[in-house]
Amino acid sequence: MTSRKPTAKVEKQNEGAGPARAAAPDALLSHASLSQNEITILAETFRLLGDPSRLRILLSCVAGPISVGDIAERLELSPSLVSHHLRLLRGARLVSGVRQAKQIFYEIADQHVSQVLQDMAMHIAEDHADE
């Protein structure tokens, strides 16, 4: 698991170039436009999403805030396993948690995460009859 320190460093490196990078999202797809640290973090993020249980947990958070217990019940997983996966997803900034009394409710961290999930779901649903 990549720690949050490199992520924070990447954020600070990008602060000066913020508007230029935001204006040209296709430029982010270029290997040359990403630092080695950013490539490592991106690879780690995709590795996290490669676990089917973790991906199902993340998809459970798309609709809105949901508790660990509700996720566990919906996916038929133990609450401790769900908590473990959520800790990793939170560390990668894919989900965020809000404490309400004794429970923490998790949701997708931001629109970028939702968009990646939606785009990939659309991609696999496309008709590939010509292949």
N, C-alpha and C positions, 0 to 999 in steps of 0.2 A: 504494500500500500504506500503510495506516495504521500508524504506529509504535507500539511498545509503551508509550511514555510516556502517551498519552491513555488507554490501557487501564488502566494502573496507577492513573491519576488516578480513573477511574470506579470501580475497585475500592475505593479509599480513600473515595470519596464514599458508597459503599453500605455501608461497614462499620457505621456507626451505625444504619442502617435494615435491617440484615441479617435479623433474625427476622421483621419485618413483611413484607418482600418475599418471603421464603421461604415464609411461611405462606399467602400469597395469590398463587399463580403466575398466575392469570387477570388480576390487576392489571397484570402486566408487559405484557400485550397492549394496554393503553391508551396511546394517543399521549401523553396528559398525564402518565403516570407515568414516561416516559423522557425524559432530558435530550437536548438536541440532540446532544451528544457521543455518548451511547449510541446514538441513532438512526443517526448517521454510522458508528459502529463496526459496528452490526448490518447496515447496508446494504453495507459493505465485506466483511463476512463472507459474505453471500449472493452478492456479486459474485464472490468467490473460488470459491464452490461452483458458479458458473455455467459454469465451464470443464469440459467433459466429461472431459478427461484428468485434471484435478485431482480431480474427483469420483470417478473410477474409482480413483485412487491412494488417496483417503480411504477408500473402500469396501474396498480391499485391506487396510487397517489395522484393520478392525473385528474380525476373527477373533483378533487378537493380534499380538504383535511380529513384524515382517517387515523384512528387510533391503532396501536400495535395489536391490541386484542381483536379488533375488527378485521385487520389484515390477516392475522393468524387464522381466524375462523373462516374467512372467505377463501383463503388459499389452502386450508387444511395443513398448516404448518405450526410448529410449536412457537409460542410467544418468544422464547429465548432465541430461537433461530431467526425469527423476524427482526428482533432487536439487534442481533449481531449484524445482519445484512443492512439494516437501516443505519447503523453506526458507520459502516463503510460507505454507504451512499451519501450520508451527511458529510463525511470527511472529503468526499469528492465534489461536494457542493451540488449534488444532483437533487437532493431533497432538503427541506428545512423543517424543523420541528417547533411547535408552539405548545408550551405547557399550559394546561388548563386543569387546575386542582392537582390531582395525583396522576393524570394522564398526559401523554404527549401526543399531539396530533401532527401527522406528517403530511406534507404536500410537495408537489414538484417545486423545485427551487426558483425557477424562472421560466419565461416563455421560450428561451432557447432550448431547454431540455424537452419541453413539450413538443416543440417543432421538430426536433431530431427524431423523437419517437414517432410522431405522426408521419413524417417523411419516409422513415424506414418501413412503417406499416403499409403505407401506400406503395412503396417500391416492391415489397414482396407480394402485394396483391395484384400488381400489374399483370396483364396477359402477356406471356412470353412465348406465344405460339410459334413465332418466327425463329426461335432458337432450336 
